[in-house]
Structures are given as C-alpha cells and as structure tokens.
C-alpha cells in the first residue's frame, strides 16, 4: 500500500539571493527524498514558501529606504527562479503573505491561548534611544553569553546555535544606529514552553532514528530547561495579533514561520479543489512528516514547533528532522546569507548545468559534519566521476547498439553467469540505494548507485563487445542488451539526484511515458526497442571555465 509522506522544507527569508549552503543544507536533500518517495509510489506532499515577515526583511528594507514589500517582491522572484532551474519539485511553494497564512497563524495563536499555552506578560525590552523605537531581536547584535562569540544575533548565536533573547547579549548594540540600547517595558504574549517540557522530553527521548546531532542538541536543550518565550513584538510588519489592544504589535516571525508548513498544506488543498485534502497528512498518525532544515533551525523544529502542535491538539508532530551541518566556502567561514558570504545559486546555475551542480552538492552534503564547497572539486566531480563513470557508460552502449545493431535493442536468449550477476546487482541496488535515500542518507545512496555504474563499466570492459561483434554477434548482443538494462536501472536509481539528464536518457532509450511514473524497481528494456541516437548526458568542463561563477 502506498504511504503518505509529508515533506516540509525550511522557509528561506525573501531578503537575499539563495546560496550554496542553503541548497545543500535543506533544498536539495528534500528534493532527492521527495523524488525517491514518489518513484516508490508513495503519496508525497512537499511544501515550503518564502518567509516574508522576518526582521531580516525589514533590516534590508531599512538599509535601502524602501518598504518591506519591495524587498519581498524582488527576492521571492529570484527564489522561484532557483527552484525552477535547479529542479526543486514542490507541490506548493508559497509565501507568508497570503490571507490563508494569516488566518491559519491566528487560528493557532487563539487555540494555544484558549488552551492556556499563551499568556500576556510585561517585561523590559531593548530600545534604541537614538532611533526612538523598540529593537526586534535581529536588530541587536552583541556577545553571546554562552560562547562569547562577538557577533551573536538577538535571537540566536550562529556560532554555538543557542537560542537567545536579545536582553541576554553582552555589550548589545543597535544595528540601526549603533547605539547602546536601553531597557523599556512592553507587554507581549508568551509561549508557555515550560508547561510542555516533560512531555517534550519524553517524546524526544524516543526518537532513536534521528541524527545524533539533532537528538543530542534537542535533549541537551530540554535537560537544560526551557523558558517561556515572547511571540509578539513591537513591529508593524507581520501577522496581526488577534487580541484587542495589540493593534500596534505583530506575531513574531519564528512563531508564524513554522506554522507555514500547516498553512501551505491547507493552501495546497484549496488550490486542488479539495479543501480537506490536507487533513490526512496532518491528522493521520500513520503519516510520517520530515522537516528538512539546517542545524541552526533545530530548536524551532524539535522543541518549539512540536510543542505548538501538541498544544493545538490533534496534529502530527515531526517524524524526522534530518538537519544538516554547514557548508563552508573557505577554511574558516560557513556560507551565510546574513553575512553576505558564499557562492550564490543563480551564479552557479549560470555557469554549470543543474544536474552537475546537484551531483557535486550531493557528494558534499553536510549530513554528519561540516563540509567544504570548492568549485575546482565540482569540475573534477563532473569530469572524473559523473562523465567518466556514468555518462560515458550510457553514451557508449547506446552508440554501439546503433553502430552494430541499427539502433535496435537486440533480443537475448539464455544469459551467461556474468550477465546474470550484473543484472542481479542491478536488482539489488534498488534496495541498497532506496534504503539510504529512505533514511535520508543521500551521499550514501549516490555512492551505492555509482558502485553499480562502476561494476557495469567493468563488465563491459571485460566482455569487450566492440571486439566480440566481429566474430560472435550473439556474445556482443548479450553484452550490450545486458549493459543497457543496467543503464535503465541506473537511470531510475540516479533520477532523484539527476532529474534532468535521466529524463533525457529515458527518451533516448525509446521508452514511453514519464520516468517519474516508472516505479522504484528493475525493468528491462524490451528487445526490439528502437533507441534514439546517442546524446551526451554531460559536457566536459574545461579548466579555464572553473571559477566563472565566483
């Protein structure tokens, strides 16, 4: 029976170009996973959107002297361009500016308030005396009280990952004026995280399938003890607070952004003409939901969002949160949108084919530790692995069938032991690769697929059909037909990583229909099938082109 799988992907702020670290951290892994699950025949809903309410938006708008909407419109369009060119296969990619999102966010707010998990409290907040305004968390920088990092933000330290309140910073400074903020009282609604601490600890302790860093970070945070957190702010940009007297305040971004997964699911259902279609993904306890994020977002997805879901009642908590580590672009700095450092995705896609970028990034996905992006390594991965191990295999087999059998797949009778062996390897690879992809081990899945490609190359070299065809056409026919069937298997195994080139190959193999409907299983190319002329799947990158996107 097909399973329902909910794939929730981190919402990027619509205030900057997307960089390689974001692509490798959340967007490529989620797409590989969703494509694999769809090939398996599972019912997948993959949602995300542009986060348009964050203070990074207003910070950018203030710098340019424009309204936040100007920033959002500019960068949301750029984000959509990346998804299209990079092949990220969302069922819905939306924004936090929709009326639907406002309604869903306010509904969650009111339900948590009704259940006693939101309450008003007056506290002192940082205020810029020069700018004459309260400072939302991201408008404040200072020294982290946990690790002494001197450029910690008011909501979180990028260095140690600890969530913060701006008043905890040592030597805080306003990002607006550079002034030292002062404390002024203001009333806000607080999320009663303390009420759910033990329930969260019991739940998190059972998630043995989570990545070690995710589980350890979560349990460490819970064992340290949660604090109630303010979820409204003295700002004018964001979802209005549905409470009298709060007309000049807004729901804060970290609260409304995670609700986006739910609001996007409801918007998807409404768009398809079935407003209740979201419910099974969120209310059926057998459904597994996966949240693809970077490690800086772990606390919001393994503590705060699960607490909100538990408090709302009747909605599924996350099944898995396969958070990735960071991608570095030099020996000392991670790729950071907020710092303006990194390689930008649109530049990279201007220089290289999307499958080349997807392939290289998959080989360096930071699944268990920080990794490094090097453009020279991308070139080597394309030339020495993608082409040499896989692209040339497909091209030369199709070319030899055209050259020696008129482009028609030769029928084959009984197979030799070595042909049976390589086909058995191809059948087994669906379990091996699928096991890795299903466990969110995408580097491992790619390695398993490439291992089969290496075996196919060895099989082809040992049987040398280009020689055999001169004296034993039956031997050559068996070899080429067998190799073609392995290639057909690899086409499916590699599709989640390489969707563009494998779709081209599917056409070249003379097969009807869409590769995405093929199924996650071994299938032979029938004898007598007419192949299209061989086309290179990838182009060699000349050394002088490397660095063109820098």
Buried (B, 14 or more C-beta within 10 A) or exposed (E): EEEBBBBBBBBBBBBBBBBBBBBBBBBBBBBBBBBBBBBBBBBBBBBBBBBBBBBBBBBBBBEEEEEBEBBBEBBBEBBBBBBEBBBBBBBBBBBBBBEBBBBBBBBBBEBBBEBEBBEBEEEEBBBBEEBEBBBBBBBBBBBBBBEEBEEBBBBBBBBEBBBBBBBBBEEBBBBBBEBBBEEEEBBBBBBBBBBBBEEBBEBBEEBEEBBEBBBEBBBEBBEEEBEBBBBBBBBEBBBBBBBEEBEEBBBBBBBBBBBBBBBBBBBBBBBEEEEEBBBBBBEEEEBBBBBBBBBBBBBBBBBBBBBBBBBBEEBBBBBBBBBBBBBBBEEEEBBBBBEEBBBBBBBBBEBBBBBBBBBBBBBBBBBEEEBBBBBEBBBBBBBEBBBBBBBBBBBBBBBBBBEBBEBBBBEBEEBEEBBEBBBEBBEEBBEBBBEBBBBBBBBBBBBBBBBBBBBBBEBBEEBEBBEBBEEEBEBBBBBBBBBBBBBBBBBBBBBBBBBBBBBBBBEBBBBEEEBBEBEBEBEBBEEEBEBBEBEEBBEEBEEEEBEEBE
